[in-house]
Amino acid sequence: MNPPCSILVLRAGALGDFILTMPALMSLRQAYPQARLELRAHPERTALAQAAGLVDCGRDINAA
């Protein structure tokens, strides 16, 4: 089985919920280092994940 080229993570929730999601993002990044990891969440959460190097890009989950 080929590794994925890209992974999309959807996370709509409060900051505490997002903090609990961060280990999952770290695990995805470690398991699939070549994959493009995108996060759809509230803008503040996507900025945090990008600053931590957990995702390649983030977008507002409320955007069309």
All heavy atoms as TSV, in Angstrom:
chain	resi	resn	atom	element	x	y	z
A	1	MET	N	N	0.841	-1.175	0.000
A	1	MET	CA	C	0.000	0.000	0.000
A	1	MET	C	C	0.886	1.238	0.000
A	1	MET	O	O	1.833	1.335	0.771
A	1	MET	CB	C	-0.886	-0.026	1.240
A	1	MET	CG	C	-1.850	1.096	1.296
A	1	MET	SD	S	-3.235	0.720	2.370
A	1	MET	CE	C	-2.884	1.746	3.743
A	2	ASN	N	N	0.582	2.184	-0.862
A	2	ASN	CA	C	1.347	3.424	-0.949
A	2	ASN	C	C	0.964	4.383	0.170
A	2	ASN	O	O	-0.204	4.480	0.533
A	2	ASN	CB	C	1.090	4.111	-2.291
A	2	ASN	CG	C	1.619	3.304	-3.445
A	2	ASN	OD1	O	2.575	2.567	-3.293
A	2	ASN	ND2	N	0.996	3.438	-4.592
A	3	PRO	N	N	1.923	5.133	0.687
A	3	PRO	CA	C	1.585	6.136	1.708
A	3	PRO	C	C	0.781	7.266	1.085
A	3	PRO	O	O	0.887	7.534	-0.112
A	3	PRO	CB	C	2.948	6.630	2.197
A	3	PRO	CG	C	3.902	6.301	1.108
A	3	PRO	CD	C	3.348	5.090	0.401
A	4	PRO	N	N	-0.046	7.934	1.874
A	4	PRO	CA	C	-0.872	9.020	1.327
A	4	PRO	C	C	-0.026	10.217	0.903
A	4	PRO	O	O	1.012	10.498	1.489
A	4	PRO	CB	C	-1.789	9.394	2.496
A	4	PRO	CG	C	-1.062	8.941	3.712
A	4	PRO	CD	C	-0.260	7.751	3.300
A	5	CYS	N	N	-0.474	10.917	-0.143
A	5	CYS	CA	C	0.192	12.146	-0.603
A	5	CYS	C	C	-0.245	13.329	0.233
A	5	CYS	O	O	0.509	14.267	0.431
A	5	CYS	CB	C	-0.159	12.475	-2.040
A	5	CYS	SG	S	-0.078	11.167	-3.189
A	6	SER	N	N	-1.486	13.286	0.691
A	6	SER	CA	C	-1.999	14.381	1.508
A	6	SER	C	C	-3.001	13.838	2.513
A	6	SER	O	O	-3.665	12.831	2.278
A	6	SER	CB	C	-2.635	15.460	0.642
A	6	SER	OG	O	-3.708	14.925	-0.077
A	7	ILE	N	N	-3.069	14.534	3.636
A	7	ILE	CA	C	-3.972	14.149	4.721
A	7	ILE	C	C	-4.722	15.403	5.151
A	7	ILE	O	O	-4.115	16.444	5.384
A	7	ILE	CB	C	-3.195	13.566	5.915
A	7	ILE	CG1	C	-2.410	12.319	5.490
A	7	ILE	CG2	C	-4.145	13.245	7.063
A	7	ILE	CD1	C	-1.423	11.826	6.523
A	8	LEU	N	N	-6.027	15.297	5.264
A	8	LEU	CA	C	-6.860	16.404	5.710
A	8	LEU	C	C	-7.410	16.056	7.085
A	8	LEU	O	O	-8.004	14.999	7.280
A	8	LEU	CB	C	-8.018	16.647	4.739
A	8	LEU	CG	C	-9.063	17.678	5.152
A	8	LEU	CD1	C	-8.434	19.060	5.286
A	8	LEU	CD2	C	-10.202	17.686	4.156
A	9	VAL	N	N	-7.222	16.957	8.049
A	9	VAL	CA	C	-7.742	16.784	9.400
A	9	VAL	C	C	-8.768	17.881	9.637
A	9	VAL	O	O	-8.481	19.059	9.435
A	9	VAL	CB	C	-6.616	16.877	10.454
A	9	VAL	CG1	C	-7.178	16.782	11.859
A	9	VAL	CG2	C	-5.571	15.791	10.222
A	10	LEU	N	N	-9.969	17.492	10.039
A	10	LEU	CA	C	-11.035	18.438	10.361
A	10	LEU	C	C	-11.192	18.467	11.869
A	10	LEU	O	O	-11.376	17.434	12.504
A	10	LEU	CB	C	-12.355	17.991	9.726
A	10	LEU	CG	C	-12.346	17.806	8.213
A	10	LEU	CD1	C	-13.654	17.188	7.757
A	10	LEU	CD2	C	-12.091	19.114	7.522
A	11	ARG	N	N	-11.125	19.669	12.444
A	11	ARG	CA	C	-11.249	19.792	13.896
A	11	ARG	C	C	-11.978	21.068	14.246
A	11	ARG	O	O	-11.412	22.153	14.213
A	11	ARG	CB	C	-9.874	19.783	14.552
A	11	ARG	CG	C	-9.938	19.725	16.057
A	11	ARG	CD	C	-10.574	18.399	16.463
A	11	ARG	NE	N	-10.595	18.225	17.887
A	11	ARG	CZ	C	-11.675	17.869	18.545
A	11	ARG	NH1	N	-12.809	17.683	17.914
A	11	ARG	NH2	N	-11.626	17.676	19.829
A	12	ALA	N	N	-13.253	20.953	14.572
A	12	ALA	CA	C	-14.037	22.102	15.020
A	12	ALA	C	C	-14.297	21.917	16.501
A	12	ALA	O	O	-14.959	20.981	16.906
A	12	ALA	CB	C	-15.349	22.181	14.258
A	13	GLY	N	N	-13.734	22.749	17.294
A	13	GLY	CA	C	-13.938	22.638	18.731
A	13	GLY	C	C	-13.218	23.750	19.456
A	13	GLY	O	O	-12.554	24.592	18.844
A	14	ALA	N	N	-13.331	23.733	20.754
A	14	ALA	CA	C	-12.702	24.740	21.592
A	14	ALA	C	C	-11.203	24.471	21.710
A	14	ALA	O	O	-10.697	23.446	21.241
A	14	ALA	CB	C	-13.357	24.740	22.968
A	15	LEU	N	N	-10.503	25.386	22.343
A	15	LEU	CA	C	-9.054	25.284	22.464
A	15	LEU	C	C	-8.628	24.010	23.185
A	15	LEU	O	O	-7.684	23.338	22.775
A	15	LEU	CB	C	-8.489	26.509	23.187
A	15	LEU	CG	C	-6.979	26.551	23.363
A	15	LEU	CD1	C	-6.266	26.485	22.027
A	15	LEU	CD2	C	-6.567	27.797	24.125
A	16	GLY	N	N	-9.329	23.636	24.236
A	16	GLY	CA	C	-8.991	22.407	24.961
A	16	GLY	C	C	-9.102	21.174	24.085
A	16	GLY	O	O	-8.257	20.275	24.141
A	17	ASP	N	N	-10.140	21.129	23.261
A	17	ASP	CA	C	-10.303	20.018	22.323
A	17	ASP	C	C	-9.140	19.979	21.337
A	17	ASP	O	O	-8.625	18.919	21.005
A	17	ASP	CB	C	-11.616	20.150	21.548
A	17	ASP	CG	C	-12.837	20.071	22.436
A	17	ASP	OD1	O	-12.787	19.335	23.443
A	17	ASP	OD2	O	-13.834	20.746	22.128
A	18	PHE	N	N	-8.729	21.166	20.890
A	18	PHE	CA	C	-7.635	21.210	19.935
A	18	PHE	C	C	-6.325	20.752	20.563
A	18	PHE	O	O	-5.546	20.044	19.940
A	18	PHE	CB	C	-7.462	22.609	19.347
A	18	PHE	CG	C	-6.321	22.672	18.385
A	18	PHE	CD1	C	-6.431	22.090	17.140
A	18	PHE	CD2	C	-5.118	23.242	18.742
A	18	PHE	CE1	C	-5.374	22.109	16.253
A	18	PHE	CE2	C	-4.056	23.268	17.868
A	18	PHE	CZ	C	-4.185	22.695	16.618
A	19	ILE	N	N	-6.083	21.143	21.804
A	19	ILE	CA	C	-4.854	20.720	22.487
A	19	ILE	C	C	-4.789	19.201	22.561
A	19	ILE	O	O	-3.720	18.610	22.402
A	19	ILE	CB	C	-4.763	21.378	23.876
A	19	ILE	CG1	C	-4.477	22.876	23.700
A	19	ILE	CG2	C	-3.694	20.718	24.740
A	19	ILE	CD1	C	-4.569	23.691	24.964
A	20	LEU	N	N	-5.931	18.564	22.757
A	20	LEU	CA	C	-5.964	17.104	22.785
A	20	LEU	C	C	-5.748	16.494	21.401
A	20	LEU	O	O	-5.407	15.321	21.284
A	20	LEU	CB	C	-7.287	16.615	23.375
A	20	LEU	CG	C	-7.492	16.953	24.857
A	20	LEU	CD1	C	-8.894	16.557	25.295
A	20	LEU	CD2	C	-6.443	16.263	25.717
A	21	THR	N	N	-5.928	17.278	20.346
A	21	THR	CA	C	-5.707	16.820	18.973
A	21	THR	C	C	-4.235	16.907	18.568
A	21	THR	O	O	-3.791	16.196	17.661
A	21	THR	CB	C	-6.560	17.669	18.002
A	21	THR	OG1	O	-7.920	17.572	18.393
A	21	THR	CG2	C	-6.425	17.203	16.567
A	22	MET	N	N	-3.468	17.745	19.239
A	22	MET	CA	C	-2.073	17.966	18.847
A	22	MET	C	C	-1.230	16.685	18.838
A	22	MET	O	O	-0.465	16.475	17.898
A	22	MET	CB	C	-1.445	19.056	19.700
A	22	MET	CG	C	-2.059	20.418	19.393
A	22	MET	SD	S	-1.359	21.761	20.330
A	22	MET	CE	C	0.147	22.019	19.412
A	23	PRO	N	N	-1.354	15.769	19.813
A	23	PRO	CA	C	-0.585	14.516	19.719
A	23	PRO	C	C	-0.937	13.684	18.478
A	23	PRO	O	O	-0.072	13.039	17.888
A	23	PRO	CB	C	-0.944	13.770	21.006
A	23	PRO	CG	C	-1.335	14.842	21.959
A	23	PRO	CD	C	-2.020	15.888	21.109
A	24	ALA	N	N	-2.202	13.738	18.069
A	24	ALA	CA	C	-2.601	13.017	16.852
A	24	ALA	C	C	-1.933	13.630	15.632
A	24	ALA	O	O	-1.464	12.907	14.734
A	24	ALA	CB	C	-4.112	13.031	16.702
A	25	LEU	N	N	-1.857	14.963	15.581
A	25	LEU	CA	C	-1.172	15.627	14.468
A	25	LEU	C	C	0.311	15.272	14.461
A	25	LEU	O	O	0.892	15.017	13.410
A	25	LEU	CB	C	-1.354	17.147	14.560
A	25	LEU	CG	C	-2.775	17.675	14.362
A	25	LEU	CD1	C	-2.830	19.170	14.656
A	25	LEU	CD2	C	-3.267	17.373	12.963
A	26	MET	N	N	0.928	15.220	15.653
A	26	MET	CA	C	2.340	14.829	15.741
A	26	MET	C	C	2.544	13.407	15.231
A	26	MET	O	O	3.503	13.126	14.509
A	26	MET	CB	C	2.833	14.934	17.184
A	26	MET	CG	C	3.036	16.342	17.652
A	26	MET	SD	S	3.794	16.364	19.296
A	26	MET	CE	C	2.480	17.092	20.222
A	27	SER	N	N	1.645	12.516	15.594
A	27	SER	CA	C	1.747	11.121	15.153
A	27	SER	C	C	1.591	10.997	13.644
A	27	SER	O	O	2.311	10.222	12.997
A	27	SER	CB	C	0.687	10.261	15.852
A	27	SER	OG	O	0.959	10.187	17.226
A	28	LEU	N	N	0.650	11.742	13.079
A	28	LEU	CA	C	0.484	11.731	11.623
A	28	LEU	C	C	1.741	12.251	10.935
A	28	LEU	O	O	2.193	11.694	9.931
A	28	LEU	CB	C	-0.722	12.569	11.204
A	28	LEU	CG	C	-2.086	11.963	11.460
A	28	LEU	CD1	C	-3.187	12.994	11.250
A	28	LEU	CD2	C	-2.294	10.758	10.550
A	29	ARG	N	N	2.306	13.332	11.452
A	29	ARG	CA	C	3.517	13.922	10.868
A	29	ARG	C	C	4.675	12.916	10.916
A	29	ARG	O	O	5.423	12.765	9.966
A	29	ARG	CB	C	3.875	15.213	11.609
A	29	ARG	CG	C	5.147	15.868	11.204
A	29	ARG	CD	C	5.229	16.250	9.737
A	29	ARG	NE	N	4.380	17.371	9.450
A	29	ARG	CZ	C	3.840	17.582	8.264
A	29	ARG	NH1	N	4.063	16.769	7.263
A	29	ARG	NH2	N	3.080	18.610	8.048
A	30	GLN	N	N	4.808	12.194	12.027
A	30	GLN	CA	C	5.885	11.207	12.159
A	30	GLN	C	C	5.650	9.984	11.276
A	30	GLN	O	O	6.581	9.452	10.682
A	30	GLN	CB	C	6.037	10.778	13.618
A	30	GLN	CG	C	6.604	11.865	14.498
A	30	GLN	CD	C	6.614	11.489	15.967
A	30	GLN	OE1	O	6.034	10.486	16.376
A	30	GLN	NE2	N	7.272	12.310	16.769
A	31	ALA	N	N	4.407	9.544	11.194
A	31	ALA	CA	C	4.095	8.344	10.419
A	31	ALA	C	C	4.164	8.583	8.915
A	31	ALA	O	O	4.513	7.683	8.155
A	31	ALA	CB	C	2.701	7.828	10.789
A	32	TYR	N	N	3.826	9.797	8.484
A	32	TYR	CA	C	3.795	10.129	7.062
A	32	TYR	C	C	4.560	11.426	6.804
A	32	TYR	O	O	3.966	12.453	6.455
A	32	TYR	CB	C	2.344	10.274	6.580
A	32	TYR	CG	C	1.510	9.058	6.861
A	32	TYR	CD1	C	0.582	9.044	7.899
A	32	TYR	CD2	C	1.664	7.910	6.099
A	32	TYR	CE1	C	-0.176	7.916	8.166
A	32	TYR	CE2	C	0.914	6.778	6.360
A	32	TYR	CZ	C	-0.006	6.785	7.400
A	32	TYR	OH	O	-0.745	5.670	7.647
A	33	PRO	N	N	5.867	11.404	6.946
A	33	PRO	CA	C	6.650	12.645	6.823
A	33	PRO	C	C	6.600	13.283	5.438
A	33	PRO	O	O	6.782	14.484	5.316
A	33	PRO	CB	C	8.066	12.208	7.187
A	33	PRO	CG	C	8.091	10.737	6.969
A	33	PRO	CD	C	6.702	10.251	7.226
A	34	GLN	N	N	6.338	12.518	4.404
A	34	GLN	CA	C	6.305	13.061	3.045
A	34	GLN	C	C	4.936	13.596	2.655
A	34	GLN	O	O	4.798	14.286	1.658
A	34	GLN	CB	C	6.734	11.980	2.036
A	34	GLN	CG	C	8.114	11.420	2.283
A	34	GLN	CD	C	9.182	12.494	2.259
A	34	GLN	OE1	O	9.131	13.418	1.457
A	34	GLN	NE2	N	10.155	12.393	3.153
A	35	ALA	N	N	3.912	13.268	3.438
A	35	ALA	CA	C	2.548	13.683	3.098
A	35	ALA	C	C	2.341	15.160	3.413
A	35	ALA	O	O	2.931	15.709	4.338
A	35	ALA	CB	C	1.534	12.845	3.869
A	36	ARG	N	N	1.493	15.788	2.626
A	36	ARG	CA	C	1.074	17.174	2.889
A	36	ARG	C	C	-0.060	17.099	3.898
A	36	ARG	O	O	-1.086	16.461	3.654
A	36	ARG	CB	C	0.596	17.815	1.594
A	36	ARG	CG	C	0.108	19.225	1.751
A	36	ARG	CD	C	-0.282	19.776	0.371
A	36	ARG	NE	N	-0.875	21.078	0.507
A	36	ARG	CZ	C	-2.178	21.298	0.709
A	36	ARG	NH1	N	-3.015	20.294	0.785
A	36	ARG	NH2	N	-2.634	22.523	0.824
A	37	LEU	N	N	0.124	17.713	5.040
A	37	LEU	CA	C	-0.850	17.648	6.121
A	37	LEU	C	C	-1.585	18.985	6.215
A	37	LEU	O	O	-0.972	20.028	6.443
A	37	LEU	CB	C	-0.131	17.333	7.432
A	37	LEU	CG	C	-0.956	16.977	8.647
A	37	LEU	CD1	C	-1.926	15.841	8.344
A	37	LEU	CD2	C	-0.037	16.566	9.776
A	38	GLU	N	N	-2.901	18.951	5.984
A	38	GLU	CA	C	-3.726	20.162	6.019
A	38	GLU	C	C	-4.716	20.066	7.166
A	38	GLU	O	O	-5.294	19.013	7.416
A	38	GLU	CB	C	-4.495	20.342	4.713
A	38	GLU	CG	C	-5.343	21.590	4.695
A	38	GLU	CD	C	-6.061	21.806	3.372
A	38	GLU	OE1	O	-5.614	21.294	2.336
A	38	GLU	OE2	O	-7.086	22.513	3.394
A	39	LEU	N	N	-4.890	21.177	7.865
A	39	LEU	CA	C	-5.817	21.241	8.986
A	39	LEU	C	C	-6.923	22.230	8.681
A	39	LEU	O	O	-6.674	23.351	8.266
A	39	LEU	CB	C	-5.069	21.694	10.252
A	39	LEU	CG	C	-5.917	21.944	11.494
A	39	LEU	CD1	C	-6.579	20.652	11.978
A	39	LEU	CD2	C	-5.066	22.563	12.594
A	40	ARG	N	N	-8.160	21.800	8.878
A	40	ARG	CA	C	-9.319	22.701	8.806
A	40	ARG	C	C	-9.818	22.850	10.231
A	40	ARG	O	O	-10.260	21.880	10.848
A	40	ARG	CB	C	-10.430	22.119	7.925
A	40	ARG	CG	C	-10.088	22.002	6.471
A	40	ARG	CD	C	-10.306	23.339	5.783
A	40	ARG	NE	N	-9.906	23.248	4.395
A	40	ARG	CZ	C	-10.705	23.501	3.384
A	40	ARG	NH1	N	-11.938	23.849	3.586
A	40	ARG	NH2	N	-10.241	23.419	2.170
A	41	ALA	N	N	-9.700	24.057	10.759
A	41	ALA	CA	C	-10.101	24.351	12.136
A	41	ALA	C	C	-10.327	25.851	12.247
A	41	ALA	O	O	-10.265	26.571	11.250
A	41	ALA	CB	C	-9.017	23.884	13.109
A	42	HIS	N	N	-10.564	26.321	13.451
A	42	HIS	CA	C	-10.692	27.763	13.663
A	42	HIS	C	C	-9.331	28.406	13.381
A	42	HIS	O	O	-8.283	27.805	13.646
A	42	HIS	CB	C	-11.156	28.046	15.085
A	42	HIS	CG	C	-12.527	27.508	15.359
A	42	HIS	ND1	N	-13.663	28.045	14.800
A	42	HIS	CD2	C	-12.940	26.462	16.102
A	42	HIS	CE1	C	-14.715	27.363	15.197
A	42	HIS	NE2	N	-14.304	26.387	15.992
A	43	PRO	N	N	-9.298	29.604	12.822
A	43	PRO	CA	C	-8.041	30.235	12.396
A	43	PRO	C	C	-6.961	30.289	13.477
A	43	PRO	O	O	-5.784	30.085	13.190
A	43	PRO	CB	C	-8.464	31.640	11.966
A	43	PRO	CG	C	-9.896	31.507	11.580
A	43	PRO	CD	C	-10.454	30.451	12.487
A	44	GLU	N	N	-7.356	30.519	14.719
A	44	GLU	CA	C	-6.368	30.570	15.795
A	44	GLU	C	C	-5.695	29.210	15.986
A	44	GLU	O	O	-4.512	29.127	16.280
A	44	GLU	CB	C	-7.022	30.996	17.121
A	44	GLU	CG	C	-7.689	32.347	17.075
A	44	GLU	CD	C	-9.114	32.309	16.497
A	44	GLU	OE1	O	-9.693	31.213	16.319
A	44	GLU	OE2	O	-9.642	33.391	16.209
A	45	ARG	N	N	-6.461	28.142	15.814
A	45	ARG	CA	C	-5.918	26.779	15.986
A	45	ARG	C	C	-4.995	26.420	14.823
A	45	ARG	O	O	-3.959	25.808	15.009
A	45	ARG	CB	C	-7.034	25.752	16.055
A	45	ARG	CG	C	-7.843	25.565	17.301
A	45	ARG	CD	C	-8.131	26.671	18.165
A	45	ARG	NE	N	-9.440	26.546	18.810
A	45	ARG	CZ	C	-10.071	27.594	19.268
A	45	ARG	NH1	N	-9.577	28.792	19.147
A	45	ARG	NH2	N	-11.221	27.464	19.869
A	46	THR	N	N	-5.395	26.814	13.613
A	46	THR	CA	C	-4.535	26.488	12.469
A	46	THR	C	C	-3.217	27.238	12.561
A	46	THR	O	O	-2.160	26.685	12.255
A	46	THR	CB	C	-5.233	26.799	11.128
A	46	THR	OG1	O	-5.581	28.170	11.076
A	46	THR	CG2	C	-6.460	25.943	10.939
A	47	ALA	N	N	-3.260	28.479	13.032
A	47	ALA	CA	C	-2.024	29.255	13.199
A	47	ALA	C	C	-1.113	28.597	14.224
A	47	ALA	O	O	0.110	28.516	14.033
A	47	ALA	CB	C	-2.353	30.685	13.610
A	48	LEU	N	N	-1.686	28.101	15.306
A	48	LEU	CA	C	-0.914	27.422	16.344
A	48	LEU	C	C	-0.261	26.152	15.793
A	48	LEU	O	O	0.922	25.898	16.017
A	48	LEU	CB	C	-1.826	27.086	17.523
A	48	LEU	CG	C	-1.204	26.365	18.707
A	48	LEU	CD1	C	-0.118	27.208	19.340
A	48	LEU	CD2	C	-2.280	26.022	19.729
A	49	ALA	N	N	-1.020	25.365	15.052
A	49	ALA	CA	C	-0.492	24.125	14.486
A	49	ALA	C	C	0.610	24.395	13.467
A	49	ALA	O	O	1.610	23.676	13.416
A	49	ALA	CB	C	-1.617	23.308	13.853
A	50	GLN	N	N	0.428	25.437	12.663
A	50	GLN	CA	C	1.464	25.790	11.685
A	50	GLN	C	C	2.721	26.282	12.382
A	50	GLN	O	O	3.832	25.912	11.996
A	50	GLN	CB	C	0.937	26.844	10.716
A	50	GLN	CG	C	-0.018	26.279	9.693
A	50	GLN	CD	C	-0.510	27.338	8.741
A	50	GLN	OE1	O	-1.292	28.207	9.116
A	50	GLN	NE2	N	-0.045	27.274	7.512
A	51	ALA	N	N	2.574	27.106	13.410
A	51	ALA	CA	C	3.733	27.617	14.141
A	51	ALA	C	C	4.511	26.488	14.811
A	51	ALA	O	O	5.739	26.550	14.918
A	51	ALA	CB	C	3.284	28.637	15.177
A	52	ALA	N	N	3.804	25.445	15.220
A	52	ALA	CA	C	4.446	24.296	15.864
A	52	ALA	C	C	5.036	23.323	14.840
A	52	ALA	O	O	5.675	22.347	15.222
A	52	ALA	CB	C	3.441	23.571	16.755
A	53	GLY	N	N	4.804	23.565	13.545
A	53	GLY	CA	C	5.322	22.683	12.504
A	53	GLY	C	C	4.569	21.379	12.367
A	53	GLY	O	O	5.081	20.416	11.800
A	54	LEU	N	N	3.337	21.348	12.860
A	54	LEU	CA	C	2.549	20.117	12.808
A	54	LEU	C	C	1.809	19.931	11.499
A	54	LEU	O	O	1.480	18.803	11.128
A	54	LEU	CB	C	1.544	20.092	13.969
A	54	LEU	CG	C	2.152	20.109	15.368
A	54	LEU	CD1	C	1.049	20.189	16.411
A	54	LEU	CD2	C	3.015	18.880	15.580
A	55	VAL	N	N	1.502	21.028	10.816
A	55	VAL	CA	C	0.778	20.953	9.551
A	55	VAL	C	C	1.454	21.840	8.513
A	55	VAL	O	O	2.177	22.776	8.853
A	55	VAL	CB	C	-0.707	21.370	9.713
A	55	VAL	CG1	C	-1.443	20.429	10.645
A	55	VAL	CG2	C	-0.845	22.796	10.192
A	56	ASP	N	N	1.214	21.526	7.262
A	56	ASP	CA	C	1.765	22.327	6.173
A	56	ASP	C	C	0.916	23.550	5.881
A	56	ASP	O	O	1.432	24.591	5.503
A	56	ASP	CB	C	1.899	21.471	4.906
A	56	ASP	CG	C	2.878	20.339	5.123
A	56	ASP	OD1	O	4.000	20.598	5.579
A	56	ASP	OD2	O	2.506	19.186	4.866
A	57	CYS	N	N	-0.392	23.406	6.030
A	57	CYS	CA	C	-1.264	24.551	5.830
A	57	CYS	C	C	-2.517	24.367	6.642
A	57	CYS	O	O	-2.883	23.254	7.035
A	57	CYS	CB	C	-1.583	24.762	4.352
A	57	CYS	SG	S	-2.630	23.505	3.634
A	58	GLY	N	N	-3.169	25.471	6.912
A	58	GLY	CA	C	-4.403	25.453	7.666
A	58	GLY	C	C	-5.405	26.393	7.049
A	58	GLY	O	O	-5.040	27.418	6.481
A	59	ARG	N	N	-6.648	26.033	7.146
A	59	ARG	CA	C	-7.737	26.860	6.608
A	59	ARG	C	C	-8.873	26.907	7.614
A	59	ARG	O	O	-9.057	25.987	8.394
A	59	ARG	CB	C	-8.235	26.298	5.293
A	59	ARG	CG	C	-7.162	26.319	4.231
A	59	ARG	CD	C	-7.666	25.782	2.956
A	59	ARG	NE	N	-6.509	25.625	2.063
A	59	ARG	CZ	C	-6.554	25.864	0.783
A	59	ARG	NH1	N	-7.662	26.247	0.220
A	59	ARG	NH2	N	-5.481	25.692	0.057
A	60	ASP	N	N	-9.617	27.970	7.529
A	60	ASP	CA	C	-10.766	28.161	8.415
A	60	ASP	C	C	-11.814	27.094	8.110
A	60	ASP	O	O	-12.222	26.926	6.966
A	60	ASP	CB	C	-11.334	29.561	8.200
A	60	ASP	CG	C	-12.430	29.929	9.181
A	60	ASP	OD1	O	-12.938	29.041	9.900
A	60	ASP	OD2	O	-12.780	31.115	9.227
A	61	ILE	N	N	-12.251	26.402	9.131
A	61	ILE	CA	C	-13.234	25.346	8.937
A	61	ILE	C	C	-14.593	25.909	8.508
A	61	ILE	O	O	-15.400	25.222	7.904
A	61	ILE	CB	C	-13.380	24.477	10.201
A	61	ILE	CG1	C	-14.118	23.189	9.878
A	61	ILE	CG2	C	-14.056	25.254	11.325
A	61	ILE	CD1	C	-13.927	22.083	10.856
A	62	ASN	N	N	-14.837	27.191	8.778
A	62	ASN	CA	C	-16.113	27.813	8.397
A	62	ASN	C	C	-16.097	28.389	6.990
A	62	ASN	O	O	-17.127	28.856	6.516
A	62	ASN	CB	C	-16.463	28.909	9.401
A	62	ASN	CG	C	-16.731	28.329	10.779
A	62	ASN	OD1	O	-17.422	27.329	10.914
A	62	ASN	ND2	N	-16.144	28.944	11.788
A	63	ALA	N	N	-14.951	28.361	6.316
A	63	ALA	CA	C	-14.877	28.874	4.949
A	63	ALA	C	C	-15.585	27.917	3.985
A	63	ALA	O	O	-15.574	26.712	4.173
A	63	ALA	CB	C	-13.432	29.074	4.536
A	64	ALA	N	N	-16.173	28.487	2.979
A	64	ALA	CA	C	-16.890	27.668	1.991
A	64	ALA	C	C	-15.940	26.825	1.179
A	64	ALA	O	O	-14.814	27.129	0.963
A	64	ALA	CB	C	-17.701	28.565	1.078
